[in-house]
Structures are given as structure tokens and as C-alpha cells.
Amino acid sequence: MTEENLSMKINKTNAARLLDKAGISYELIPYQVDEEDLSAVHVASVLGEDVALVYKTIVLRGDRNGIFVCVIPGEAEVDLKKAAKVSGNKSAATVHVKELLGLTGYIRGGCSPVGMKKPYPVFISSEVLSCSYIYVSAGVRGLQMKLAPSDLMKVTGAVPAEII
């Protein structure tokens, strides 16, 4: 299958439709999924991109304010103490993978910060401010959205923060 044929078969996800509705420019980028390795590092290597530009979405639960979302560079780990502090919590933990679909509408490896079931608070790693574009999941495994960080922040209400 040629790349041209592949791009014609891309189905728009809910996240992509929300960007369309908001008038936000983006590009849908399909990639080959490896069920054994859903990491952003793997996605970056398949895309031939710097892993620092492939952001992953981490869903957390704070002890005071409940569910919130952190969007961080692919190789980074969220600092739970920093994430708790910026979200107004004393402590925070990642939600169990079994809860992800019910909370967000997305599965592990396909969790987009755009178009979750509810409008959770979103914090994006402040490193994003030096990027002209980043990739985030389009809401399904095997599809990334390439867009300007400012547009992602606009559509999700994401606040840049020191969270890694």
C-alpha cells in the first residue's frame, strides 16, 4: 500500500473533528502499531521524529481535586509531586489502565488530550513552549496529530507547567 493510499483511508477521530470545529490546523499522521510496545519512544522511531516532539497523555487522580491530565514529552516521566502541586492536590497517582476508557473514552496507547469524555484540567510540560509543533495521539492507536502547541493549549485549556 502506498503512502498516498494509506492517507486516503484515514478515518477522522473525535479528536480530529473537535480540532476541525475549533478551526485548528493539524495533520493526521498514521503509523504502524506494535502491540508489544505502545511507548511514545516507539512512536517517535516509527515516525522518524525526535522523541522530544512526541508527547504522551497521562491521566492522574489527585487526592483533593480528582482527575486531571498531564501531557509530557515521550521519554519523560511525570513528577507526581510537581503534578499534584500544580493541580492543587497534596498527592497524585496515575489512574489504573482499566479505568482509562471509562474516564476518558480512550484506551492505553490511544489516549488523546483532545476530546475526552469530560473536560478535565490539563497541564502540559513547559518544554512545549520551545517547540514549533508536537505530536499527540489522535484518539486511536496508530494515528497521531501534528499541531502547534499553542493550538493544543487553546483547544484543551492546557496550562504549561513544570511537571517532569
N, C-alpha and C positions, 0 to 999 in steps of 0.2 A: 504494500500500500504506500503510495507516495505521500509526502507531507501535505501536499495540496488536498488529496482525497481525505486524509485524516482530519484536516482542519474543517472540511465541509461537513463532517459527521459530528462535530462538537455540539452537544445539546446545552443550551443555556441553563445554568443553575439558578436557583432562587437568589443567590448572592449576586450573580451577574445581572439578573433582572432588576434588582434593587439599585445597582450602580447605574443601569440604563435610566431608570426612573428619576434618579438624582442628577442625571446629566453628567455623570463622571466618566472620563475617558479611561479605558483599560484595555488590556489584551488578554485573551484566554489562551493559555499555553498547556497543551496536553503533554503527558509524559507516561512512560511505561511504569506501571506499579510493580513493586516487588513486595508481596505479602509478608515476606520474612524480614523486610527492612523498610519500615514506614517513616524513617527518620528524615528530617529536613536535610541532613548531610547527604543522604542518598538522592533525594530530590534534586539538590543542587548539582550533584555529579551527573545525573541523567540530563539535566537542563544545560550543563556546561557553564554554569554560573558560579560566582563566588558565593559560598555558603552564608557569608555575612549579609547577602541580599535576599536570602530565602528565610522568611520569618515563619515561626510556628506559633500556634494559638494554644495557650494553656488556660484551662478553666480551674479556678480555685474557689474554695469556700472559706470565708472569714468567720471568726468566732462571734463577731458583732453584727456585721452587715450582710452576711450571706454570700451569694455567688457573685464573683467578678472575674474578669478575663485579663490575662496578660499576653501581649504579643511581643515575642523576642526573637533575636537572630538565631538561626538554625543550630549553631554549635553551642550557644549559651544555655545556661541553666537559670531558671528564675530563682532569685534570692527570696525565700519565703518571708524572712523578717522585713526586708525592704518592701516587698509586695503588700504585706499586712499593714505596714505603716502608711504607705501612700493611699491605701483603700480605707483607712480609718478603722482598722482592726488591730487587735493585740497579737493575734496569730492567724495563720492561714495554712491550708493544706490543699494539694491538688485533689480534685474530685476523682472518685473511682471511675475507671473506664466504663463500668456497667451503667453509671448514672449519666454519662455524656449525651447519649441520644435523647433521653427524656428531658434533660435540661436545655439542650441547645438545638436539637433536631439534626445533629451531625454525629458521625462516627469517628473513632480514632483514625488519624491519617487523612481525614477529610473535613476537619473542623475549621470553618472559616469564621473570622471575627465579624463578618458581614452577614446579616440576616438570621441571627439566632432567634429561637422561639420567643425570647423575652429580651428587652433592651437592658442588658447587664452593663455595669460600669466597665470600661475598657481602659487599660493602661498599656502604653506602648513604650518599649525601651527607647530611651532618649538618643541612643546611637542612630536611630532612624532619621534624625534631623540632618545628618550629613549625607543622606542617600538621595539621589535624584529619582530612583524608582526602587521598589521592592516587589517581592512575590509573596502572596499569601494563598492559602487554599481557596479554591472557588466553591468549596462545599461538598466535593466528592473526591475520592481517591482518584489520582490520575489527571487532575486538572488544577492548574494554578492560575491566579490572576496577577498580572503585572500592572502596577499602577503607582502613581506618585504617592508618597507617604502623606502629604497634606490632604489628598483626596480621601485616603483611607481614614485619616483622623476626622475629616469632615463627616463622612457617612456613618462612622461608628461612634463619634463623640469621644474618641480615644484621647487620652491625656498623656503627653510624653513624661516619663518618669524614670528615675534610677531604680530599676527592678532586677538587674542582673549583677 
